[in-house]
Amino acid sequence: MGPFQQATRLADRLRPVAPLALRLAVGLVFLHHGLGKLHMGVAGVAGFFGGLGIPFPTPFAVVVIVVETVGAACLVLGLLTRLWAALMVVDMAVAIFLAVLPAGHSPELEGLLLAGALALVGLGAGPLSLDALLPRGSRATREGP
């Protein structure tokens, strides 16, 4: 067996770990940012959102704090992965277009988080997740078609 085949075999053996690694990376970064917003409090986050011109800043502050804390924890555990990842895609798209780009910053981190969350929407949580333990009727939350 040549080196290419050996590398391919190793990559195939790592396949179940790939969604876990992505969930951990994306989820832990979101959790870090969510805990920072939680520390700021709803009023602080709402004030920031209001300054950006976001309508209804208080309800949206609550939503973002929940997505970036509860959703991030669920992503790490692989629970309702596709739902939380989809909400994170929206979170990052809004952040990029309403906060990062208007401030003249490069959306490198936000773009990576958006791409990682989008990949999880498509991939699902993978076999090393709580989603994998859900009943068969809940298949859409953990696997592709």
N, C-alpha and C positions, 0 to 999 in steps of 0.2 A: 504494500500500500504506500503510495507516494505522499509527500507532504501536503499536497492540496486536498487529497481525500481524507487525510488525518485531520486537517483543519476543519473540513466540512463536517466530519463526524463529531468533532468537539462542539462546533457551532450548533449542530442538531441536538446534542445533549443539553446545551444551555438554553434551548428554546423555551422551556417552561419557566425559566428564571427571568427572561427578558421583560415580560410585562411587570413582574414584581420589581425589578430594578427601576423601570420607568415610573411605576407608581410611587416608589419610595422617593426618587429624585424630585418628581413634580409635587407630590404630596407634602414632603417635608419643607420645601421652599415656600409653598402656599401657606403651610401651617406657621412658619416663621413670620411671614408677612401678616397673616391673620391675627396672630397673637400680639403683634405690634399695634394693629388697629384696635384690638380688644383692649389693650392697655390705654390707647388714646380715648377710648369710650365712644359711644354712639354720637354724642354731641361733637366731639372733636373731629371724627370722620365726616359727619354731616356738615360741619363748618368747612372742611376742606372741599367736599363735593359741591357745596353751595358756591364756594369761590371759583370753582371750575365752570359754573353755570349749569350744573346737573339739576334738572327739576326734581322735586320731591326728595331732597337730599337725605332726610332722616330715614324714610323707609328703605331707600337704596343703601344707606350706610349699614342698616341692620342686615339686609340681604348679603352684602359683600362680606361683612364680618362672619356671618353664618357659613357662607360658601368657603371662605378662606380658613375657617377653623374647623367647624364640624365636617364640612365637605372634605377638607384636606385629611382629617383623621380617618374618615371613611375611605378615602382613596388609598391611604397607606395600608389599611386593613383589607382593601379590596371588597368593600361593601357598597353596593349600588354604584359601582365604578363609572359606568357609562353616563348615568344621570349627573353625578357630581362633576365628571370631566367635561360634559357639555356645558354646564354652568360656568366652569372655569374658562372655557373657550370664550364665552360671552364676556366674562369678567375681564380677561386680558385684552380682548378686542376693544372694549370700552376704554380700558386704561391706556392703551396705545393711542387711540384716536382723540381722547378727551384730555389726557394728562401728559403723556410722554412726548408725543410729536409736537403739540402746541408749545411745550416748554423748550423745544429745540434739542431734546435729548435723543439718543439713539435707542430704539426699542429692543436691544439685544436680549436682555433677560426676559422681558415680557413676550417677545417673539418666540423664544425657546419654550417658555411655559405654555404659550398658546399651542405651539406645535406638539409638545409632549401631551398636553391634554387632548388635542385633536386625535393624536395617535391612539390614546386610550379609549376614546369614543369608538374608534374603528376596531381596535383589538379586543377590547373588553379587559377584564381583570386578569385573565389567565388562570391556570390550574392551582396556583399557590395563593388562594384568596378565599375570603368568606363568600364571595359570589359563587364560587365553585360548589359550595355546600347548599345553595338554594335549591328548592325543588325544581324538577325538570321544566315545569310550566314557566319558570322565571328565566329560562335560557337566554332570552334577549338581553338580560343585564350582564351576562358573563361571556358570551361567545358570539362570534359572527354567524351569519346565516348557514 
